[in-house]
Amino acid sequence: MGGKEVLARIFQPRDWDRLDDGSTALFERRITRDWSWLENTWILYHDRRFQEFQLGHRLYAAAELKAMLEGVGFERISVYGGTDGCAYDNKAKRLVVLAHRTKEEQ
């Protein structure tokens, strides 16, 4: 997934999907803690049974990740919109950060 910037552009609080195994999945999402956390509920329906899963994860902006990496000694920090090195801009689908440490610090 991308960073906060990407999520803000594509966020949907709820959507449905048909999975390859024939299951139907409902995905519910909620942004909390001042845009620092994403809470998810996944509800799967298969063979007349429902299964529910709860999970959450921390959200970071590119600037937040850069600041954290700089704070622990990384340098030459680059931010990309994908593993192909494309720009992290308003069209990015991912947030990829590449950072280096000098050998003395490793």
Secondary structure, DSSP 8 states (H G I E B T S, - for coil): ---HHHHHHH--SEEEEE-TTS-EEEEEEEEETTTTEEEEEEEEEETTEEEEEEEEEE---HHHHHHHHHHTT-EEEEEESSTT----STT-S--EEEEE--GGG-
